[in-house]
Amino acid sequence: MALTQEEVSHIAKLARLGLSAEDVERMREQLSSILEHFQVLQGLDTSDILPTAYVVPLHSVLREDLSEDSFSPEDILANAPRPEEGYFRVQAVLEE
């Protein structure tokens, strides 16, 4: 599919590109070549190929999520500046 210079100029205008006459001709050739490659791809029979999200097999790079023993509340509150009834006591941000 060969593009015309007018089509390339229109595409350049939409992309807000200022192209010289030489650039328009060079882009016309390159874009036409790209569109010809797409025409070749459209001619391929893909009816036997299942649609997939990924073409390569995936494997998890994360470690297995294992549960472990946690710290006791007493251990956690041991270094708290003002523990109160099993909680961290903090200064009020908004006062009434």
C-alpha positions in Angstrom: 0.0 0.0 0.0 1.7 3.1 -1.2 1.0 6.4 0.6 0.8 9.7 -1.3 2.7 12.8 -0.3 -0.6 14.4 0.7 -1.4 11.6 3.1 2.1 11.8 4.7 1.7 15.6 5.0 -1.7 15.1 6.6 -0.2 12.6 9.1 2.6 15.0 9.8 0.2 17.8 10.5 -1.8 15.6 12.9 1.4 14.7 14.7 2.3 18.4 14.6 5.6 17.7 12.8 7.1 20.2 10.4 8.5 18.2 7.5 10.4 19.4 4.5 9.6 18.1 1.0 12.6 15.8 1.3 11.4 14.5 4.7 7.9 13.9 3.3 9.3 11.8 0.5 11.5 9.8 2.8 8.7 9.2 5.3 6.3 8.3 2.4 8.8 5.5 1.4 9.3 4.3 4.9 5.7 4.3 5.9 4.7 2.6 2.7 7.2 -0.1 3.4 5.8 -0.6 6.9 2.3 -0.9 5.6 3.4 -3.4 3.0 4.9 -5.6 5.8 1.5 -5.4 7.6 -0.3 -6.5 4.4 2.0 -9.6 4.4 1.1 -10.3 8.0 -2.6 -10.0 7.3 -2.3 -12.7 4.7 -1.1 -15.3 7.2 -3.5 -18.0 8.3 -3.8 -17.7 12.1 -7.0 -19.8 12.5 -5.1 -22.6 14.2 -3.3 -20.4 16.7 -4.9 -19.9 20.1 -5.1 -16.4 21.4 -2.7 -15.9 24.2 -1.8 -13.0 26.5 1.9 -14.0 26.5 3.9 -15.8 23.9 6.6 -17.1 26.3 5.9 -19.2 29.4 5.7 -17.3 32.6 7.3 -18.3 35.9 7.0 -16.5 39.2 10.1 -14.7 40.4 8.7 -14.2 43.9 9.4 -16.5 46.8 6.7 -18.7 48.2 4.6 -16.9 50.8 5.2 -18.8 54.1 3.7 -17.9 57.4 6.1 -17.4 60.3 5.8 -16.9 64.0 5.2 -13.2 64.8 6.5 -11.1 67.6 4.4 -11.0 70.8 2.6 -7.7 71.6 4.8 -7.3 74.6 8.0 -7.6 72.5 6.6 -5.0 70.0 5.6 -2.5 72.8 8.8 -3.0 74.7 10.4 0.0 73.0 7.3 2.1 72.6 7.7 5.5 74.4 4.2 5.5 75.8 2.4 2.1 75.6 -1.1 2.0 77.0 -3.3 -1.0 77.4 -1.6 -3.0 74.6 -1.5 -0.1 72.1 0.8 2.7 71.1 -0.1 5.9 72.7 0.4 8.9 70.4 -0.2 12.6 70.7 -3.5 13.7 69.3 -3.2 15.5 65.9 -6.5 17.3 66.1 -7.9 18.5 69.3 -11.5 19.6 70.0 
